[in-house]
Amino acid sequence: QVQLVESGGGLVQAGGSLRLSCAASGSIFSINTMGWYRQAPGKQRELVAIITKGGTTNYADSVKGRFTISRDNAKNTVYLQMNSLKPEDTSVYYCNALGPLTNSWGQGTQVTVSS
């Protein structure tokens, strides 16, 4: 089992920045890919960004050029730096850890962007 704890959400004005963190514990050896997803009220959960153990990244088109995902394997932590935030980025952001024996989710952290 992998446990994920997210932090860093909050309220920010449009154009501002936030940095989310997700710390993993437990069976971390089983993790290949870590990522961030988000879910707004009444909408399906969607991919924001993922990063493999080797550092390969993939982003949703809506956040390319504004968000950066990074990973510190020594600290078992993944980060999401969010710049130039827009009101449409308002969502609950969830951390995910994926591997052959793992598909774990964090509890979610609220990000609210005011116009």
Residue pairs with C-beta under 8 A, 6 or more apart in sequence:
1 26
1 27
1 102
1 104
2 24
2 25
2 26
2 27
2 28
2 30
2 31
2 97
2 99
2 102
2 104
3 24
3 25
3 26
3 104
4 22
4 23
4 24
4 95
4 96
4 97
4 104
4 105
4 106
4 107
5 22
5 23
5 25
5 106
5 107
6 20
6 21
6 22
6 93
6 94
6 95
6 106
6 107
6 108
6 109
7 20
7 21
7 22
7 23
7 109
8 18
8 19
8 20
8 21
8 109
9 18
9 20
9 93
9 109
9 110
9 111
10 18
10 110
10 111
10 112
11 112
11 113
11 114
12 18
12 85
12 111
12 112
12 113
12 114
13 113
13 114
14 85
14 86
14 87
14 113
14 114
14 115
15 84
15 85
16 85
16 113
17 81
17 82
17 83
17 84
17 85
18 82
18 85
18 111
19 79
19 80
19 81
19 82
20 36
20 79
20 80
20 82
20 93
20 95
20 109
20 111
21 77
21 78
21 79
22 34
22 36
22 77
22 78
22 79
22 80
22 95
22 106
23 75
23 76
23 77
24 31
24 34
24 76
24 77
24 78
24 97
24 104
25 76
27 101
27 102
28 76
30 99
30 100
30 101
30 102
31 53
31 97
31 98
31 99
31 102
32 52
32 53
32 98
32 99
32 100
33 50
33 51
33 52
33 53
33 97
33 98
33 99
34 50
34 51
34 71
34 78
34 95
34 96
34 97
34 98
35 47
35 48
35 49
35 50
35 51
35 69
35 78
35 95
35 96
35 98
36 48
36 49
36 50
36 69
36 78
36 80
36 93
36 94
36 95
36 96
37 45
37 46
37 47
37 48
37 93
37 94
37 96
38 45
38 46
38 48
38 89
38 91
38 92
38 93
38 94
38 111
39 45
39 46
39 91
39 92
39 94
39 108
40 90
40 91
40 92
45 94
46 60
47 58
47 60
48 59
48 60
48 63
48 67
48 69
48 80
48 93
49 57
49 58
49 59
49 60
49 63
49 67
49 68
49 69
49 80
50 57
50 58
50 69
50 96
51 57
51 58
51 69
51 70
51 71
51 78
53 71
53 73
55 71
57 69
59 67
59 69
62 88
63 82
63 89
66 82
66 83
66 84
66 85
67 80
67 81
67 82
67 83
68 80
68 81
68 83
69 78
69 79
69 80
69 81
70 78
70 79
70 81
71 77
71 78
71 79
72 78
72 79
78 95
80 93
82 89
82 111
85 111
85 113
86 113
87 113
87 114
87 115
88 113
89 111
89 113
90 111
90 112
90 113
91 110
91 111
92 108
92 109
92 110
92 111
93 108
93 109
93 110
93 111
94 105
94 106
94 108
95 105
95 106
96 103
96 104
96 105
96 106
97 103
97 104
